Amino acid sequence: MRIGILTSGGDCPGLNAVIRGAVLKGTEINGQEFVGFRDGWRGVVNGDILPLERSNVRGIAKQGGTILGTSRTNPFEGNGGPERIQEMLDANGIDAIMAIGGEGTLAAAKRLTDAGLKIVGVPKTVDNDLDATDYTFGFDTAVEIATEAMDRLRTTGDSHSRCMVAEVMGRHVGWIALHSGMAAGAHAILIPEQKTSMDQVARWVQSAADRGRAPLVVVAEGFMPDHEDDAHSERGLDAFGRPRLGGIGERLAPMIEELTGIETRATTLGHIQRGGVPTAYDRVLATRLGMAASDIVNESAWGQMVALRGTEIVTVGFEEALGKLKVVPQHRYDEAAMLFG
């Protein structure tokens, strides 16, 4: 069987380890052959492929990014659609697609599977917001990067007696903010799941300052103060119609300074959280997911994706992954909130 692998949506550490795991297990054990689609769904629509043999994936597990390239192309727009994609697969002798991506990628994969294409999935998102899997690769690396950045922000904040606001990724969930904020000893963690007033934020900041500390506030990009109904977005929509978030930290800093009188600076960590080498945990998880994805192709489990439950790799349907976001539960936030101020 000949399988085409794509990486779509935002890049994240661990993508190359998935590719390597799938190719090694597939070629050595399952008798499969692999090609890669360049730049995600764009390569699928255009038939832009490259060979993926063992020699092509040697040593890539420790590399960040993706050797295949990625994009946020919608495979149903332009020259896309299930009929056009099936024609491309037939012309290149490709029997099935392995789609590695997040919510948008897997939603497109489900629609194409419903139309008759043979697709399996591997979940990918630094946000850790897919409900069907306990953890996604890339999340651990993003948390490590964010935590290190906050450690550095605290030293410069201490030097100037400033309040430092660190904005992290996460879209509509606060997992990165929660984990990195707790690890860095933040005095306030602001996440989309918890509507919080600016007065409360100011009290936490003032309490830390009164104890002689330089306050650190961590905010997820999708956070909304209690007087607002929409997440801050000033960069339009992506290819799947979702708002591009970012900038809430810069908005909060002057509000905090006005309420407390404490000089406040904001730093948006942005894409640095998705770059660089993956942690050991993410390399292992990604490799296991890639190997398991090769297995479910052998089982013709179309419309299924691999996932982590506890320490075991399991198989779930695309619809289970897309049903709802995995949000931070109240008890997890309450644990962190005991450390605020």
C-alpha positions in Angstrom: 0.0 0.0 0.0 1.3 3.5 -0.9 0.5 6.2 1.7 0.8 9.9 1.3 1.6 11.9 4.5 0.8 15.6 5.0 1.4 18.1 7.8 -1.1 20.9 7.8 -2.0 23.9 9.9 0.5 25.5 12.3 3.8 23.8 12.7 4.9 22.4 16.0 7.8 20.4 17.5 7.3 16.7 17.0 5.9 16.6 13.5 9.1 15.1 12.1 9.1 12.5 14.7 5.6 11.4 13.6 6.8 11.2 10.0 9.8 9.1 11.0 7.8 6.8 13.2 5.2 6.1 10.5 7.8 5.5 7.8 10.0 3.2 9.9 7.1 1.1 11.2 5.4 1.1 7.8 8.4 0.2 5.7 10.0 -2.3 8.1 7.0 -4.0 9.6 3.8 -3.3 7.6 5.1 -3.5 4.1 4.0 0.0 3.2 5.5 2.6 0.9 5.3 6.4 1.6 5.4 9.7 -0.1 5.0 13.2 1.4 2.7 16.0 0.2 4.5 19.3 0.2 2.8 22.2 2.2 -0.2 20.3 3.6 -3.5 20.2 1.8 -2.0 22.4 -0.9 0.3 19.6 -2.0 -2.6 17.2 -1.9 -4.8 19.4 -4.2 -1.8 20.1 -6.6 -0.3 16.6 -6.5 3.0 18.0 -5.2 4.7 15.0 -3.8 8.2 13.8 -2.7 9.5 10.3 -1.8 9.7 9.3 1.8 12.0 6.4 2.3 14.1 5.4 5.3 17.0 7.5 4.1 14.8 10.6 3.9 13.7 10.4 7.6 17.1 9.5 9.1 17.8 11.7 12.2 14.8 14.0 11.8 13.0 13.2 15.1 15.0 15.9 16.9 14.3 18.6 14.3 11.7 21.2 14.9 9.2 22.2 12.2 8.3 19.8 9.4 10.4 18.5 6.5 7.2 18.4 4.4 6.3 22.0 4.9 2.8 23.1 5.9 0.1 25.6 5.1 -3.4 26.5 6.1 -4.9 25.6 2.7 -8.6 24.6 2.7 -8.8 21.5 0.4 -12.3 22.3 -0.6 -11.5 25.7 -2.1 -10.1 26.6 -5.4 -9.2 23.4 -7.5 -9.8 21.2 -4.5 -12.7 18.9 -3.4 -13.0 15.1 -3.0 -13.3 14.3 -6.8 -10.2 16.3 -7.7 -8.2 14.9 -4.8 -9.2 11.3 -5.7 -8.1 11.9 -9.3 -4.7 13.1 -8.0 -4.3 10.0 -5.7 -5.2 7.6 -8.6 -2.7 9.4 -11.0 0.1 8.9 -8.5 -0.8 5.4 -7.3 -1.5 6.6 -3.7 -3.9 4.4 -1.8 -4.5 6.4 1.4 -3.7 9.7 3.2 -2.2 10.1 6.6 -3.2 13.6 7.8 -1.2 15.1 10.7 -2.8 18.3 12.0 -5.1 20.0 14.4 -8.8 20.8 14.5 -9.0 22.4 11.0 -7.0 19.6 9.4 -9.0 16.8 11.0 -12.3 18.5 10.2 -11.2 18.6 6.5 -10.1 15.0 6.8 -13.5 14.0 8.1 -15.3 15.7 5.3 -13.1 14.0 2.7 -13.5 10.6 4.4 -17.3 11.0 4.4 -17.0 11.6 0.7 -15.2 8.3 0.2 -11.5 9.0 0.5 -9.3 6.7 2.6 -7.8 8.9 5.4 -6.4 8.3 8.9 -5.3 11.1 11.3 -2.7 12.0 13.8 -3.7 14.9 16.2 -1.3 17.8 16.4 -1.7 21.1 18.4 0.5 22.9 20.8 -2.7 24.1 22.4 -3.6 20.6 23.8 -7.3 21.4 23.1 -8.4 18.2 21.3 -10.9 16.4 23.5 -10.2 12.9 22.2 -6.6 12.7 23.4 -5.0 13.3 26.8 -2.0 15.1 25.4 -0.9 16.2 21.9 2.8 16.4 21.0 4.2 19.9 20.8 2.4 20.9 24.0 5.1 19.9 26.4 7.7 21.7 24.3 5.6 24.9 24.1 5.2 24.8 27.9 9.0 24.4 28.4 9.7 27.3 26.1 7.1 29.5 27.7 8.3 28.7 31.2 11.9 29.5 30.3 10.8 32.8 28.8 8.9 33.7 32.0 11.9 32.8 34.2 13.8 35.4 32.1 11.0 38.0 32.3 11.0 37.7 36.1 14.7 38.6 36.4 14.3 41.8 34.4 11.0 42.5 36.2 12.8 42.2 39.5 15.6 44.5 38.4 13.1 47.3 37.5 10.3 46.6 40.0 8.0 46.2 37.1 4.9 44.1 36.5 5.6 41.7 33.5 2.7 40.4 31.4 3.5 37.3 29.3 1.1 36.4 26.5 1.1 32.7 25.4 -0.7 30.7 22.8 -3.7 28.5 23.3 -6.5 29.9 21.1 -9.7 29.3 23.1 -8.2 27.2 25.9 -5.7 28.0 28.7 -3.6 24.8 29.0 -0.3 26.4 28.0 -0.9 29.4 30.3 -1.9 27.2 33.2 1.0 24.8 33.0 3.7 27.4 32.2 2.3 29.9 34.7 2.3 27.4 37.5 5.8 26.3 36.6 7.1 29.9 36.5 5.4 31.0 39.8 3.0 33.5 38.1 1.1 35.8 40.4 -2.0 35.6 38.1 -3.0 33.3 35.2 -5.7 34.6 32.9 -7.4 32.0 30.6 -10.4 31.9 28.3 -12.3 29.5 30.6 -12.3 32.0 33.4 -13.9 35.4 33.1 -11.9 37.7 35.4 -12.4 41.4 36.2 -9.5 43.9 35.8 -10.1 44.9 39.5 -9.3 41.3 40.5 -6.2 41.2 38.3 -5.1 44.5 39.9 -5.6 43.1 43.4 -3.4 40.1 42.6 -0.7 42.3 41.1 -0.8 44.7 44.0 -0.6 41.9 46.6 2.6 40.6 44.9 4.1 44.1 44.8 3.2 44.7 48.5 5.3 41.6 49.4 8.3 43.1 47.5 7.8 40.9 44.4 7.8 42.0 40.8 4.4 40.7 39.6 4.2 38.2 36.7 0.9 37.9 34.9 0.4 35.1 32.4 -2.4 35.5 29.9 -3.6 33.2 27.2 -4.2 34.8 23.8 -8.0 33.9 24.0 -8.6 35.5 27.4 -11.5 37.9 27.7 -11.9 40.3 30.7 -15.3 40.0 32.2 -16.6 43.1 30.5 -15.9 41.7 27.0 -17.6 39.0 25.0 -15.1 38.3 22.2 -11.4 37.4 22.3 -9.0 40.1 21.0 -8.4 39.6 17.3 -7.1 42.3 14.9 -5.6 40.1 12.1 -8.7 38.7 10.4 -9.6 35.1 9.7 -7.5 32.1 8.7 -8.3 29.8 5.8 -10.9 27.8 7.9 -12.7 31.0 8.9 -11.3 31.1 12.5 -10.1 34.4 14.0 -6.4 34.9 14.3 -5.9 35.8 18.0 -3.2 37.8 19.7 -2.5 41.1 21.3 -4.4 40.8 24.5 -1.2 41.2 26.6 -0.5 44.6 25.1 -4.0 45.7 25.9 -3.9 44.5 29.5 -0.5 46.1 30.4 -1.7 49.8 30.4 -4.9 48.8 32.2 -2.9 47.1 35.0 -0.5 50.1 35.2 -3.5 52.5 35.5 -5.2 50.5 38.2 -2.1 49.9 40.3 0.4 52.6 39.5 3.0 49.9 38.9 5.1 50.2 35.7 3.9 47.3 33.5 5.4 45.8 30.3 3.9 43.1 28.0 5.7 40.4 26.0 4.0 38.2 23.4 5.8 34.9 23.1 4.0 34.1 19.9 5.6 31.7 17.4 8.7 31.1 19.5 6.6 28.6 21.4 6.2 26.5 18.2 9.8 26.6 17.1 13.0 24.7 18.0 13.7 21.2 18.9 11.0 19.1 20.7 11.4 17.9 24.2 12.2 14.2 24.9 8.6 13.6 25.9 7.2 15.1 22.6 9.7 13.1 20.6 8.6 9.8 22.2 4.9 10.6 22.0 5.1 11.7 18.4 7.1 8.6 17.4 4.5 6.3 19.0 1.6 8.1 17.3 3.3 7.8 13.9 3.9 4.1 14.4 0.3 3.6 15.5 -1.0 5.5 12.5 0.8 3.0 10.2 -0.9 0.2 12.0 -4.4 1.6 11.6 -3.8 2.1 7.9 -3.0 -1.6 7.8 -6.4 -2.2 9.5 -8.2 0.0 6.9 -9.5 2.1 9.8 -10.5 5.0 7.6 -11.9 8.0 9.4 -10.0 7.2 12.6 -7.1 8.8 14.3 -4.6 7.8 17.0 -4.8 9.3 20.4 -3.2 9.1 23.9 -5.3 7.8 26.8 -3.2 7.6 30.0 0.0 6.0 28.7 -1.6 3.9 25.9 -2.1 4.7 22.3 -5.8 4.2 21.2 -7.9 4.8 18.1 -10.9 7.1 18.0 -13.1 8.5 15.2 -12.6 12.0 13.8 -16.0 13.0 15.1 -14.9 12.3 18.7 -11.9 14.6 18.2 -14.0 17.4 16.7 -17.0 17.2 19.0 -15.8 19.8 21.6 -12.7 21.5 22.9 -10.8 20.1 25.8 -11.0 23.0 28.2 -9.3 23.6 31.6 -11.7 22.2 34.2 -12.6 24.3 37.2 -10.7 22.2 39.7 -7.4 22.6 37.8 -7.8 26.4 37.7 -8.7 26.5 41.4 -5.4 24.6 42.2 -3.4 27.3 40.4 -5.5 30.2 41.8 -4.3 29.3 45.3 -0.9 30.5 44.3 -2.0 33.9 42.9 -1.2 37.3 44.4 
